[in-house]
């Protein structure tokens, strides 16, 4: 019997190995190609900040903080002719940041020789800004009594609401002081000295 040639046994094995290698390379190439989609997505979103649907990546909430807004507040004052007072703002203009509380004062002086009660009426211009001007403390909330020759600085604390219309950059706060005739009359009546009736002896 002739001995078997070893080379005739290795040929089929080499052919099988080559086919297996080719299949493995094909699978690897397919897997690499398939992985390009998520890799491309990650690269776009993480590196370039662009989504595949062509919309910008949302910015963090901390970077969306709105810019600070400042508004000019002007102060005005008038006095009704029946009230013998001098009345004016101590500050005629103030630059304020919306949403924060500020304070100003108004000067008042009783020019008469008797005590007088006055009541102030506020107004805000432009009119559409009045709902956004919030007074937390104001002398206009109650009637004010000034003795003869008395001087007083009366405070006003206020906040400009951040919702103030964007096109309103200047707000004017005005006050008009009127004489409160009813309260002034009561004050005068209480202050008047009691006179004895004729023929009635004064109390000891």
C-alpha positions in Angstrom: 0.0 0.0 0.0 1.3 3.4 -1.0 1.8 5.9 2.0 -0.7 8.8 2.1 0.7 12.2 1.1 0.4 14.7 3.9 -0.1 17.6 1.5 -3.3 16.1 0.2 -4.8 16.4 3.8 -3.8 20.1 4.4 -5.4 21.6 1.2 -9.0 21.2 2.3 -8.1 22.6 5.7 -6.4 25.7 4.2 -9.4 26.3 2.0 -11.8 26.1 4.9 -9.7 28.4 7.0 -9.6 31.0 4.2 -13.4 30.9 3.9 -13.8 31.3 7.6 -11.4 34.2 7.7 -13.3 36.0 4.9 -16.6 35.5 6.7 -15.1 36.9 9.9 -13.7 40.0 8.1 -17.1 40.6 6.5 -18.9 40.4 9.9 -16.4 42.7 11.5 -16.8 45.2 8.6 -20.6 45.1 9.0 -20.4 45.6 12.7 -18.1 48.6 12.3 -20.3 50.1 9.7 -23.4 49.6 11.9 -21.6 51.2 14.9 -20.9 54.4 12.8 -24.5 55.6 13.4 -24.4 55.8 17.2 -20.8 57.0 17.1 -21.8 59.7 14.7 -24.7 60.7 16.9 -22.5 60.8 20.0 -19.9 62.9 18.2 -22.5 65.3 16.9 -24.3 65.7 20.3 -21.3 65.7 22.6 -18.6 67.3 20.6 -20.4 69.7 18.2 -23.6 70.2 20.2 -25.9 69.3 17.3 -28.6 66.7 17.2 -29.2 64.5 14.2 -32.6 66.1 13.7 -30.7 69.5 13.1 -32.0 71.2 16.3 -29.6 72.8 18.8 -28.9 71.1 22.0 -30.8 72.8 24.9 -28.7 75.0 27.0 -28.4 74.3 30.7 -31.0 76.2 32.9 -28.2 78.1 34.6 -27.1 79.7 31.3 -30.7 80.9 30.5 -30.7 83.5 33.3 -32.3 86.7 31.9 -30.2 89.8 31.8 -30.7 92.3 34.6 -33.3 95.0 33.8 -33.1 98.6 35.1 -35.8 101.2 35.0 -35.8 104.9 35.8 -38.3 106.1 38.4 -39.2 109.8 38.5 -40.9 111.5 41.5 -43.3 114.4 41.4 -45.4 116.3 43.9 -48.1 118.9 43.9 -50.2 120.6 46.7 -53.9 121.5 46.4 -54.4 125.3 46.9 -56.4 124.8 50.0 -53.6 123.0 51.8 -51.0 125.5 53.3 -48.1 123.1 53.0 -44.8 122.9 51.2 -44.4 119.5 49.6 -41.7 118.0 47.3 -39.7 114.8 46.7 -36.3 114.6 48.2 -35.2 112.6 45.2 -36.4 113.6 41.7 -35.1 110.5 39.9 -33.8 107.0 40.8 -32.4 104.1 38.8 -33.8 100.8 40.1 -33.6 97.2 39.3 -36.9 95.4 38.7 -37.9 93.0 41.5 -36.0 94.7 44.2 -37.3 97.0 47.0 -36.2 100.7 47.1 -37.0 103.6 49.4 -37.4 107.3 48.8 -38.8 110.2 50.9 -40.9 113.2 50.4 -40.5 116.5 52.2 -43.5 118.2 53.8 -43.8 121.4 55.9 -46.8 123.0 57.4 -46.5 126.7 56.5 -49.6 127.7 58.6 -49.9 128.7 62.3 -52.3 125.9 63.0 -52.3 122.1 62.8 -53.6 120.7 59.5 -54.4 117.2 58.4 -53.6 116.3 54.8 -54.3 113.2 52.6 -52.2 112.3 49.6 -53.4 110.7 46.4 -50.8 108.8 44.3 -50.7 108.3 40.5 -48.4 106.4 38.2 -47.5 107.3 34.6 -47.8 105.8 32.1 -51.1 104.4 33.2 -50.4 100.9 32.0 -47.4 100.7 34.4 -49.6 101.4 37.5 -50.4 97.7 38.0 -46.6 96.9 38.1 -45.7 99.7 40.7 -46.1 98.0 44.1 -45.9 100.3 47.2 -45.0 98.3 50.3 -45.0 101.3 52.6 -46.4 104.8 51.9 -47.5 107.9 53.7 -50.5 107.9 51.4 -51.9 104.9 53.2 -53.1 107.2 56.1 -53.9 110.8 56.7 -50.9 112.9 57.8 -51.1 115.5 60.6 -48.6 118.3 60.7 -48.5 120.8 63.6 -47.9 124.5 62.9 -44.5 124.9 61.4 -43.7 121.2 61.6 -41.4 119.5 59.0 -41.4 115.8 58.1 -39.7 113.4 55.7 -42.3 110.8 54.7 -41.0 107.5 53.3 -42.2 105.4 50.4 -41.0 101.9 49.8 -41.7 100.3 46.4 -40.9 97.5 44.0 -41.2 97.5 40.2 -42.7 94.2 39.1 -40.4 92.3 36.7 -43.5 91.8 34.4 -43.5 95.5 33.6 -43.9 95.8 29.8 -40.6 95.7 28.0 -41.1 99.0 26.2 -41.6 100.9 29.5 -38.3 102.2 30.7 -39.4 105.3 32.7 -42.1 105.3 35.4 -43.3 108.5 37.1 -44.7 108.4 40.7 -46.7 111.5 41.5 -48.5 112.6 44.7 -51.0 115.4 45.2 -51.7 116.4 48.8 -55.2 117.7 49.7 -56.4 119.3 52.9 -58.6 116.8 54.8 -61.3 119.2 55.9 -63.2 116.7 58.1 -60.2 115.6 60.1 -58.7 119.1 60.3 -62.1 120.3 61.7 -62.1 117.6 64.3 -58.5 118.4 65.2 -59.3 122.1 65.6 -62.4 121.3 67.7 -60.4 119.1 70.1 -57.7 121.7 70.4 -60.0 124.7 71.1 -60.1 125.8 74.7 -63.2 125.3 76.8 -64.9 128.6 77.6 -67.2 129.1 80.7 -70.7 130.1 80.1 -71.7 133.5 81.5 -72.7 133.3 85.1 -71.0 129.9 85.7 -68.0 129.9 87.9 -64.9 128.2 86.7 -64.0 125.0 88.3 -61.3 125.3 91.0 
